[in-house]
Amino acid sequence: MDVLEALLDKYQSDIDRLQETLASGSAKSYDEYKKICGTVKGLTIACNYIIDLQEANEKGEYEDDD
């Protein structure tokens, strides 16, 4: 497992945990609910960036500038 795959797994695990928190009604306030939703959104965006990077790397579209 490479670093990107490990990050993707960690982020997805965090997303799943937070979604379970929302589904169970554990948010104590609307502010906490909004914070959790924002965190899920940010982690989802990060996952999508990682997936895009992996796909570009597999196609040879990404090259290190070094």
Secondary structure, DSSP 8 states (H G I E B T S, - for coil): --HHHHHHHHHHHHHHHHHHHHHTT---SHHHHHHHHHHHHHHHHHHHHHHHHHHHHHTT------
